[in-house]
Amino acid sequence: MNFDPKQYWEERLKSLCNLEGVGCAGRTKAWNAFLYKSKVRTMNRALSKLGLDIRGYKALDIGTGVGFWIDYLLGKGVDSNIGIDIAPSSIELCKKKYSNLKNLKFVCGDISNDIFVSELGGYDLATAFDVLYHITDDDKFCAAIKKNIAYALNPGGYLFLTDILSPSGDKISHQQHVRWRSLSYYEQELGNNRLDIVYLAPMTVLLGSPIDAGGLLGKILNVIYYGLTVRLTSKSKTFPGIESAYLTVLYTFDSFLASFSRFGVSTKLLVAKKRG
């Protein structure tokens, strides 16, 4: 049976129109809050390391979901935003949520299939957080980069994206809506479209599945993640007191470890800059 991404995300966001819907389904509200806290931390570090002040930027948010990154970009002083999502429920939600802001626009469509020539172009910044690895067809993935994302950015503009980005090759996913791609895959595809990688960092070390860890380290991290973290943060088993304390400690260690590692063992943040 062929995977239908539009149907999948529409059904998921209709039933979970919150961070669980765009984050980890089946996990608690507290878990997803800490997970997104780690993403914001990593984004802030990237902007600081790159010396980027994005106030006044024109931004494109791909896979806008429930508007989490729209809120972030507005908080950073971005001048205008366009949000694109494959799920009509996402667009309906965001149009209502931001109805009083005239500098925002939301468009329903598939970044890997539709061509948004009339909507895109002239952007200083594009974000594709937890989006591109959900494009499971490689031809459509390449089309998204070439026909929409690279086209949308101004020369000197920045693309922020996340994937597993393993230096050791593509990783197998057992989920129908996930296709993990390697760092070399991105280097080639982005490079072919005048996008050069300028920054790479782990989104998290301990708050995500350690897909990119092998050997003894992999075994230890799998025990921590699946043996402890998943059990304590599953919605089917609630341990509110223990969960809160555990996540606080885990986040503290995660933040420390992520600051010292370039590659990490789970999803990573990649920043690419468009050549002039």
DOTIKE-625706 format. One line per 5 residues: number of its first residue (from 1); their letters; for each residue z, x, y of C-alpha. Coordinates in nm, 2 decimals, decimal comma. Example, Ala and Ser with C-alpha at 12.3 -4.5 7.8 and 13.67 -1.06 7.14 Angstrom:
BEGIN
1> AS> 0,78/1,23/-0,45; 0,71/1,37/-0,11
***
This chain:
BEGIN
1> MNFDP> 0,00/0,00/0,00; -0,10/0,14/0,34; 0,17/0,20/0,60; 0,13/-0,02/0,91; 0,32/0,15/1,19
6> KQYWE> 0,29/-0,14/1,44; 0,43/-0,39/1,19; 0,71/-0,14/1,09; 0,83/-0,07/1,44; 0,79/-0,43/1,56
11> ERLKS> 1,01/-0,56/1,27; 1,26/-0,28/1,32; 1,30/-0,32/1,69; 1,31/-0,70/1,67; 1,61/-0,68/1,44
16> LCNLE> 1,77/-0,36/1,60; 1,68/-0,36/1,97; 1,93/-0,08/2,05; 1,99/0,29/1,97; 2,01/0,22/1,60
21> GVGCA> 1,66/0,08/1,61; 1,52/0,39/1,76; 1,77/0,63/1,61; 1,93/0,62/1,26; 1,92/0,27/1,11
26> GRTKA> 2,21/0,19/0,89; 2,44/0,42/1,08; 2,72/0,32/1,32; 2,70/0,27/1,69; 2,93/0,57/1,74
31> WNAFL> 2,70/0,80/1,53; 2,39/0,71/1,72; 2,57/0,75/2,05; 2,67/1,11/1,95; 2,32/1,18/1,82
36> YKSKV> 2,16/1,08/2,15; 2,43/1,27/2,33; 2,31/1,59/2,15; 1,95/1,51/2,25; 2,05/1,48/2,62
41> RTMNR> 2,24/1,81/2,59; 1,94/1,98/2,45; 1,70/1,84/2,71; 1,94/1,95/2,99; 1,96/2,30/2,85
46> ALSKL> 1,58/2,32/2,83; 1,53/2,21/3,19; 1,79/2,47/3,30; 1,64/2,75/3,09; 1,29/2,67/3,22
51> GLDIR> 1,42/2,64/3,58; 1,26/2,29/3,61; 1,37/2,05/3,88; 1,17/1,73/3,79; 1,27/1,53/4,10
56> GYKAL> 0,95/1,36/4,23; 0,76/1,41/3,91; 0,53/1,15/3,77; 0,63/1,10/3,40; 0,48/0,95/3,09
61> DIGTG> 0,73/0,84/2,82; 0,55/0,80/2,48; 0,73/0,58/2,23; 0,96/0,43/2,50; 1,16/0,22/2,25
66> VGFWI> 1,46/0,07/2,43; 1,42/0,28/2,74; 1,67/0,55/2,67; 1,45/0,83/2,80; 1,33/0,62/3,09
71> DYLLG> 1,70/0,60/3,20; 1,73/0,97/3,16; 1,42/1,05/3,37; 1,52/0,81/3,64; 1,86/0,98/3,65
76> KGVDS> 1,69/1,31/3,70; 1,50/1,18/4,00; 1,15/1,13/3,85; 0,94/0,95/4,10; 0,74/0,72/3,87
81> NIGID> 0,72/0,64/3,50; 0,48/0,48/3,26; 0,62/0,39/2,92; 0,40/0,33/2,61; 0,51/0,19/2,28
86> IAPSS> 0,33/0,05/1,98; 0,59/-0,24/1,94; 0,55/-0,55/2,17; 0,92/-0,61/2,14; 0,98/-0,27/2,31
91> IELCK> 0,75/-0,35/2,60; 0,90/-0,69/2,65; 1,25/-0,55/2,66; 1,16/-0,28/2,91; 0,97/-0,50/3,14
96> KKYSN> 1,28/-0,73/3,16; 1,53/-0,44/3,18; 1,34/-0,27/3,47; 1,19/-0,57/3,64; 1,34/-0,47/3,97
101> LKNLK> 1,19/-0,13/3,98; 0,83/-0,11/4,11; 0,77/0,25/4,02; 0,77/0,17/3,65; 0,50/0,04/3,43
106> FVCGD> 0,50/-0,04/3,06; 0,20/-0,06/2,83; 0,18/-0,18/2,46; -0,05/0,03/2,25; -0,09/0,30/1,98
111> ISNDI> -0,10/0,65/2,14; -0,28/0,77/1,82; -0,55/0,51/1,82; -0,60/0,34/2,16; -0,74/0,54/2,44
116> FVSEL> -0,55/0,48/2,77; -0,81/0,64/3,00; -0,73/0,38/3,28; -0,36/0,43/3,24; -0,32/0,80/3,19
121> GGYDL> -0,40/1,10/3,40; -0,22/1,29/3,68; 0,12/1,33/3,50; 0,35/1,62/3,56; 0,56/1,55/3,25
126> ATAFD> 0,52/1,38/2,92; 0,79/1,31/2,67; 0,74/1,22/2,30; 1,09/1,23/2,15; 1,10/1,14/1,78
131> VLYHI> 0,75/1,00/1,80; 0,48/1,23/1,68; 0,63/1,28/1,33; 0,60/0,91/1,29; 0,22/0,94/1,32
136> TDDDK> 0,17/1,00/0,95; -0,22/1,03/0,95; -0,32/1,38/1,06; -0,65/1,27/1,22; -0,46/1,02/1,43
141> FCAAI> -0,20/1,28/1,52; -0,48/1,51/1,65; -0,63/1,22/1,84; -0,30/1,14/2,01; -0,28/1,50/2,13
146> KKNIA> -0,64/1,54/2,24; -0,74/1,20/2,37; -0,42/1,09/2,54; -0,14/1,35/2,58; -0,34/1,65/2,68
151> YALNP> -0,56/1,43/2,90; -0,26/1,28/3,07; -0,11/1,60/3,19; -0,19/1,78/3,51; -0,26/2,15/3,49
156> GGYLF> 0,08/2,31/3,48; 0,23/1,99/3,35; 0,49/1,99/3,07; 0,51/1,82/2,73; 0,85/1,77/2,56
161> LTDIL> 0,84/1,67/2,20; 1,05/1,68/1,88; 0,96/1,75/1,51; 1,10/1,96/1,23; 0,87/2,25/1,35
166> SPSGD> 0,96/2,47/1,05; 0,84/2,83/1,07; 0,80/2,82/0,69; 0,54/2,54/0,67; 0,53/2,16/0,66
171> KISHQ> 0,82/1,98/0,50; 0,79/1,69/0,26; 0,94/1,35/0,37; 1,02/1,07/0,12; 1,00/0,81/0,40
176> QHVRW> 0,67/0,63/0,45; 0,70/0,64/0,83; 0,77/1,02/0,86; 0,53/1,32/0,84; 0,71/1,65/0,92
181> RSLSY> 0,48/1,92/1,06; 0,53/2,29/1,09; 0,55/2,51/1,40; 0,22/2,67/1,32; 0,05/2,33/1,29
186> YEQEL> 0,17/2,25/1,64; 0,07/2,59/1,78; -0,28/2,54/1,66; -0,33/2,18/1,77; -0,16/2,22/2,11
191> GNNRL> -0,34/2,55/2,17; -0,67/2,39/2,10; -0,59/2,14/2,38; -0,48/2,40/2,64; -0,11/2,35/2,58
196> DIVYL> 0,10/2,66/2,53; 0,45/2,66/2,38; 0,70/2,79/2,63; 1,03/2,68/2,48; 1,18/2,60/2,14
201> APMTV> 1,53/2,50/2,05; 1,72/2,30/1,79; 1,79/1,94/1,89; 2,09/1,95/1,67; 2,24/2,17/1,39
206> LLGSP> 2,50/1,95/1,23; 2,40/1,60/1,34; 2,08/1,58/1,15; 1,96/1,62/0,80; 1,93/1,99/0,73
211> IDAGG> 1,56/1,97/0,61; 1,48/2,32/0,72; 1,77/2,50/0,55; 1,74/2,68/0,22; 1,95/2,88/-0,01
216> LLGKI> 2,33/2,88/0,01; 2,33/2,77/0,38; 2,12/2,47/0,28; 2,36/2,37/0,01; 2,66/2,40/0,24
221> LNVIY> 2,49/2,20/0,52; 2,38/1,93/0,27; 2,73/1,89/0,15; 2,86/1,85/0,51; 2,58/1,61/0,61
226> YGLTV> 2,54/1,39/0,30; 2,88/1,44/0,15; 3,08/1,38/0,47; 2,88/1,28/0,78; 2,66/1,01/0,62
231> RLTSK> 2,95/0,86/0,43; 3,18/0,85/0,73; 2,91/0,70/0,96; 2,75/0,45/0,73; 2,77/0,09/0,86
236> SKTFP> 2,85/-0,03/0,51; 3,17/0,18/0,51; 3,36/0,18/0,83; 3,63/0,44/0,90; 3,68/0,39/1,28
241> GIESA> 3,98/0,62/1,33; 3,85/0,90/1,11; 3,49/0,86/1,23; 3,57/0,90/1,60; 3,78/1,22/1,54
246> YLTVL> 3,53/1,36/1,30; 3,23/1,31/1,53; 3,41/1,46/1,82; 3,48/1,78/1,63; 3,13/1,78/1,47
251> YTFDS> 2,97/1,75/1,81; 3,17/2,03/1,95; 3,07/2,27/1,67; 2,71/2,14/1,69; 2,69/2,22/2,06
256> FLASF> 2,82/2,57/2,01; 2,58/2,64/1,72; 2,28/2,49/1,89; 2,33/2,72/2,19; 2,28/3,03/1,97
261> SRFGV> 1,99/2,93/1,75; 1,62/2,92/1,83; 1,51/2,75/1,51; 1,80/2,55/1,37; 1,78/2,35/1,05
266> STKLL> 1,69/2,00/1,16; 1,46/1,85/1,43; 1,38/2,08/1,72; 1,27/2,05/2,08; 0,93/2,20/2,17
271> VAKKR> 0,81/2,23/2,53; 0,45/2,31/2,60; 0,28/2,38/2,93; -0,08/2,28/3,01; -0,30/2,57/3,13
276> G> -0,45/2,56/3,47
***
